[in-house]
Amino acid sequence: MNWVGFSTLIKREVGRFFSVYRQTVLPGLITSSLYIAIFGFTLEQRIAEIQGVPYTLFILPGLIMMNTLTNATANTSSSMLQMKLLQQLPDLLTAPLSGLEIALAYIIGGTVRGMVNGILVLILGVVLIKMPVYDLFGTIVFIFLVSWAFSSMGLLLGQLSESWDQLAMMQNFFLTPLSFLGGIFYSIYMLPDWAQTLSLINPIYYMINGIRYTTLGVSDSPVFISYTMALILTLCFTFASIYLMTTGKRIKQ
Amino acid sequence: MNEPAIEINGLKKSYHDVEALKGVNIEISKGEFFGLLGPNGAGKTTTINILTGLVFKDNGITKVFGKDTVKDFRFTRSKIGIAAQEFSVDWFFPIEKLLFYQAGYYGIKKASAEPTVNSLLDRLGLSKKRNARLRQLSGGMKRRFQLAKALVHDPDIIILDEPTAGVDVELRRDLWQYLRDLHNAGKTILLTTHYIEEAELLCDRVAIIDEGKILKEGDPKILTQELGSAGITINIAENKSELKSLFQDFKFTYEDKRIHFSVKNPDKALPKIIDILSNANIHIKSIKSNKSSLEDVFLDLTGKKIS
């Protein structure tokens, strides 16, 4: 194991997103504040409570999860694609680093970004609307798991994509709709039966409900299933992204 | 280590239905300055990219100091520093930091890398730009940065893919001098180029590659003597008709008191020609000799110009 090389790449990946924090950290906080202000405070007058929780509080775990997973995905996918398109990848591929080391360093970089963004929105919720945190340890574990899973997914997408257009398509047509349809702003019991059934095949539904349980103590699905789904996603995306990196099929000729 | 620094045997590579390498064999000794000479698309970059792990090979053996470049990739890659032909672009970090990162990938911590980074920035005239981003550098500076990146982990083997492509004459000469210094310091250098002058001036040995095959390999001076055709042009005082019988063993053309000889080895041929003309009492007005070059060798071997 090339520990110095591995930790250097992690530092580079983390340093990369912190160096442009106005693009990578602040927007999540601003949009979350706007969601709280616009959706929360305006709709709270019409939807008083869901599962005994005030509406503004109810949407916050979903916002934490959306920030976590979109940032984790964006970090690895954009960094990998950028490296491919801007000829930076050869610097890594000609260095004495294994595919496993490169993949793990990328995943850790994306996980850090996902966690930073998720935890900042959590703090925003605690400070701004006095959100209670039912199980802090469970919440952090959940943010970590989801960050890791979606960071791995981003690495997979970054390797598979050949252009920004392809990457944007995957994010805009799959990730964002699945996030919104995962129950950020509603409980699935407010939906018709067919839509409830459909929601059950959306993995992000389990992520949102998992963190809703660890923070507010309420959830549409049993927390055990949410943890299991998060673990399954984490393992699947981690193995897939590492496999693709170690074989080099999409990054070497 | 008595193993060759680089050993390539029967290297084959195809991109879809295009055969880029058709069984390339190259052996480079430790401390040698070796040139891989060929036109664009000849297979130079593919060869070095396979050696450094950027491209998969279809077949063949690639070794660095006796170790397989795939099985023992950590060892082989740590021995090689590569300056790629194409510039990489980084929007995020200043060039000094990029050099520290590059050293880190090779297992060198920042504190240990610091003296090397400073001396490289100094030697390559980039000290004042250490806090600049890559996009703020000129083309020549980017080329120098590529070289700094290749050298930051003090590799035994330096691979330079067209290192002076697109740089002005002054910088080219400066880079050549630096490469000579590195060679004198014991580094093994593999240079790919399509600049004839570069290969002739710097290399101990060259291999001429075209269409994925090594056509000829050897000392550039010996190759040019053995294979290159040089021209000797002699102007004589009066028109003579007996030249054909005098120069039966030579390839020459004659027109209006001007004889042009095409010879393999002008150093050997010229005294002989002068002797024959003197013995025939033919008065020589002027002699002009065009030296043979690797370009002539390439022309002889492939029937086409190198660039």
Interface residues (C-beta under 8 A of the other chain):
Chain A: N2 W3 V4 G5 S7 T8 L9 K11 R12 G15 R16 S19 V20 L86 Q87 Q88 P90 D91 L92 L93 T94 A95 P96 L97 S98 G248 K252 Q253
Chain B: Y15 N49 T52 G53 L54 V55 F56 F73 R74 F75 R77 S78 I80 I82 A84 E86 F87 S88 V89 D90 W91 F92 F93 Y101 Q102 G104 Y105 Y106 G107 I108 K109 K149
